[in-house]
């Protein structure tokens, strides 16, 4: 059994981060130079949990690079309250995250309809947002479900059926155009990264102020306060 402080996917993410310094440049085009002083973490579902777990220092190995932002796309920290992901990074205390970087959360409000919800209350984006301190933005695409981020034809030849459709049948799914939702989600991520890494907050401010048109119904969560 893996140690509580050495979950394989968190440790692997840290190891990939350390690889960037020596391993990334040789595999890039000759005229492409990465700026490793501007790194951000992002992930969907359990990947969002891993992003925040890594940002909170749960890799149990020393990292040689620093992250400037962390973004969770409908992050989930377990199947239900009796099956929380380990390490347990959600103590249930508002503003408890000790992050020295800006954070962004994007969630979907449709809940699952099976015993193990795909985004259980107390473990989903709303709890992550509540436990973030200041400098955290949260958005909810309210008419879509947790697995609507998956392509319907994802891994179509692996099991003889689409994993995207299989997961979609297990969780509540929206009826709208998923392309519009994924485009909106992508735009939110880019806007947050531009604000947090480049200092260009115009697009993010416009989204928060509702002065820009987005392709789906979007709710802005109230600002996280210390």
C-alpha positions as CSV (number, residue, x, y, z in Angstrom):
1,X,0.0,0.0,0.0
2,X,1.3,3.4,-0.9
3,X,2.3,5.7,1.9
4,X,-0.2,8.5,2.8
5,X,2.4,11.0,1.8
6,X,3.6,9.3,-1.3
7,X,0.6,8.9,-3.6
8,X,2.1,7.7,-7.0
9,X,0.3,10.3,-9.2
10,X,1.4,13.2,-7.0
11,X,4.9,11.9,-6.8
12,X,5.0,11.4,-10.6
13,X,3.8,14.9,-11.2
14,X,6.6,16.2,-9.0
15,X,9.2,14.0,-10.9
16,X,8.0,15.4,-14.2
17,X,8.3,18.9,-12.8
18,X,11.9,18.2,-11.9
19,X,12.6,16.6,-15.3
20,X,11.6,19.9,-17.1
21,X,14.9,21.7,-16.2
22,X,17.0,19.2,-18.1
23,X,14.7,17.1,-20.2
24,X,12.3,19.6,-21.9
25,X,14.6,21.7,-24.0
26,X,16.2,18.8,-26.0
27,X,12.8,17.7,-27.2
28,X,11.6,21.1,-28.4
29,X,12.2,22.8,-31.7
30,X,15.5,24.5,-31.9
31,X,14.0,28.0,-31.8
32,X,11.6,27.3,-29.0
33,X,12.9,28.2,-25.5
34,X,10.6,27.4,-22.5
35,X,10.3,29.9,-19.7
36,X,10.4,27.7,-16.6
37,X,10.0,30.6,-14.3
38,X,6.3,30.8,-15.3
39,X,4.8,27.4,-14.5
40,X,1.2,26.6,-13.6
41,X,-0.6,23.5,-12.4
42,X,-3.9,22.4,-13.8
43,X,-6.0,19.3,-13.8
44,X,-9.6,17.9,-14.3
45,X,-11.4,15.7,-11.7
46,X,-8.8,13.7,-9.7
47,X,-6.2,15.6,-11.8
48,X,-7.4,18.8,-10.2
49,X,-7.0,17.2,-6.8
50,X,-3.4,16.1,-7.7
51,X,-2.7,19.7,-8.9
52,X,-3.7,21.2,-5.5
53,X,-2.1,18.3,-3.5
54,X,1.2,19.0,-5.3
55,X,0.8,22.8,-4.8
56,X,0.3,22.1,-1.1
57,X,3.5,20.2,-0.8
58,X,2.3,16.6,-0.7
59,X,4.8,15.1,-3.2
60,X,7.3,14.0,-0.4
61,X,10.2,14.9,-2.7
62,X,12.0,18.2,-3.3
63,X,11.0,20.1,-6.4
64,X,13.5,22.3,-8.2
65,X,11.0,24.6,-9.8
66,X,8.2,26.8,-8.5
67,X,4.6,27.1,-9.6
68,X,3.0,30.5,-9.9
69,X,-0.7,29.3,-10.2
70,X,-2.9,26.3,-9.6
71,X,-6.1,25.6,-11.6
72,X,-8.7,22.9,-10.8
73,X,-11.2,22.0,-13.5
74,X,-14.1,20.4,-11.5
75,X,-11.6,18.9,-9.0
76,X,-12.7,16.0,-6.9
77,X,-11.0,14.7,-3.7
78,X,-12.6,11.2,-3.5
79,X,-15.6,9.1,-4.5
80,X,-17.6,10.1,-1.4
81,X,-16.9,11.2,2.2
82,X,-16.1,7.7,3.3
83,X,-13.7,7.2,0.4
84,X,-11.6,10.4,0.4
85,X,-8.5,10.6,-1.7
86,X,-5.3,10.3,0.4
87,X,-3.6,12.5,1.4
88,X,-6.7,14.3,2.6
89,X,-6.1,17.9,1.6
90,X,-9.6,19.1,2.4
91,X,-9.9,19.5,6.2
92,X,-13.3,21.2,5.9
93,X,-12.0,24.5,7.2
94,X,-12.6,27.7,5.2
95,X,-9.5,29.4,3.9
96,X,-7.3,26.6,5.1
97,X,-5.2,26.1,1.9
98,X,-1.6,27.4,2.6
99,X,-0.9,28.3,-1.0
100,X,1.6,31.0,-1.9
101,X,0.2,31.3,-5.4
102,X,-3.1,32.4,-7.0
103,X,-5.7,29.7,-7.5
104,X,-8.6,29.2,-10.0
105,X,-11.5,26.8,-9.8
106,X,-14.0,25.8,-12.4
107,X,-16.9,23.5,-11.6
108,X,-20.2,22.1,-12.9
109,X,-23.3,22.0,-10.8
110,X,-25.0,18.9,-12.1
111,X,-24.5,16.0,-9.6
112,X,-24.3,12.3,-10.4
113,X,-27.2,10.0,-10.0
114,X,-25.4,6.8,-8.8
115,X,-24.4,5.9,-5.2
116,X,-20.8,7.1,-5.7
117,X,-21.3,10.6,-7.1
118,X,-18.8,11.8,-9.7
119,X,-18.4,15.1,-7.8
120,X,-19.7,14.6,-4.2
121,X,-20.7,17.5,-2.0
122,X,-17.8,18.3,0.4
123,X,-15.2,17.0,-2.0
124,X,-15.9,18.9,-5.2
125,X,-15.1,22.4,-6.6
126,X,-17.2,24.2,-4.1
127,X,-15.2,22.8,-1.2
128,X,-11.9,23.5,-2.9
129,X,-13.0,27.1,-3.5
130,X,-14.2,27.5,0.1
131,X,-10.8,26.3,1.5
132,X,-8.8,28.6,-0.8
133,X,-7.6,31.8,0.7
134,X,-7.6,35.2,-1.0
135,X,-6.6,35.6,-4.7
136,X,-8.9,32.7,-5.8
137,X,-11.4,32.9,-8.7
138,X,-14.2,30.4,-9.1
139,X,-16.6,29.8,-12.0
140,X,-19.5,27.4,-12.4
141,X,-20.8,26.1,-15.8
142,X,-24.2,25.2,-14.3
143,X,-25.9,23.2,-17.1
144,X,-23.2,20.6,-17.6
145,X,-22.0,17.5,-15.7
146,X,-18.6,16.4,-14.4
147,X,-17.8,14.0,-17.2
148,X,-18.9,16.3,-20.0
149,X,-15.3,17.3,-20.3
150,X,-14.5,13.9,-21.8
151,X,-14.7,13.4,-25.6
152,X,-17.5,11.0,-26.5
153,X,-15.2,9.0,-28.8
154,X,-12.3,8.9,-26.3
155,X,-10.5,5.5,-26.3
156,X,-13.1,4.1,-28.6
157,X,-11.0,1.1,-29.6
158,X,-9.6,0.1,-26.2
159,X,-12.7,-1.6,-24.7
160,X,-15.0,-1.8,-27.7
161,X,-16.9,1.2,-26.4
162,X,-16.3,4.9,-25.7
163,X,-15.0,5.6,-22.2
164,X,-16.4,9.1,-22.6
165,X,-19.9,7.8,-23.3
166,X,-19.6,5.1,-20.6
167,X,-18.6,7.7,-17.9
168,X,-21.3,10.0,-19.2
169,X,-23.9,7.4,-18.6
170,X,-22.8,7.1,-15.0
171,X,-22.9,10.8,-14.2
172,X,-25.4,13.5,-14.8
173,X,-24.8,15.0,-18.2
174,X,-25.9,18.3,-19.8
175,X,-28.1,18.4,-22.9
176,X,-26.3,21.4,-24.5
177,X,-23.5,21.4,-27.0
178,X,-20.4,20.0,-25.2
179,X,-18.1,21.8,-27.7
180,X,-19.4,25.2,-26.4
181,X,-18.8,24.1,-22.8
182,X,-15.2,22.9,-23.5
183,X,-14.5,26.1,-25.4
184,X,-15.7,28.2,-22.5
185,X,-13.7,26.1,-20.0
186,X,-10.6,26.5,-22.2
187,X,-11.2,30.2,-22.4
188,X,-11.5,30.5,-18.6
189,X,-8.2,28.7,-18.1
190,X,-6.4,30.9,-20.6
191,X,-7.9,34.0,-19.0
192,X,-6.8,32.9,-15.5
193,X,-3.3,32.0,-16.8
194,X,-2.9,35.3,-18.6
195,X,-3.8,37.2,-15.4
196,X,-1.7,35.1,-13.1
197,X,1.4,34.5,-15.2
198,X,1.5,37.5,-17.6
199,X,-0.2,40.2,-15.4
200,X,-2.8,40.7,-18.2
201,X,-6.2,40.6,-16.4
202,X,-8.4,42.3,-18.9
203,X,-10.2,39.1,-20.1
204,X,-10.6,37.7,-16.7
205,X,-11.9,41.0,-15.3
206,X,-14.4,41.2,-18.2
207,X,-15.6,37.6,-17.5
208,X,-16.0,38.4,-13.7
209,X,-17.9,41.7,-14.5
210,X,-20.2,40.0,-17.0
211,X,-19.0,42.5,-19.7
212,X,-18.0,39.7,-22.1
213,X,-20.3,37.2,-23.8
214,X,-19.6,33.6,-23.1
215,X,-21.1,30.7,-25.1
216,X,-22.8,28.9,-22.1
217,X,-24.5,29.8,-18.8
218,X,-21.7,30.9,-16.5
219,X,-21.9,31.7,-12.8
220,X,-19.1,33.6,-11.0
221,X,-18.5,32.4,-7.4
222,X,-18.2,35.0,-4.7
223,X,-14.6,36.1,-4.1
224,X,-12.7,33.9,-1.6
225,X,-11.9,35.9,1.5
226,X,-9.3,35.2,4.2
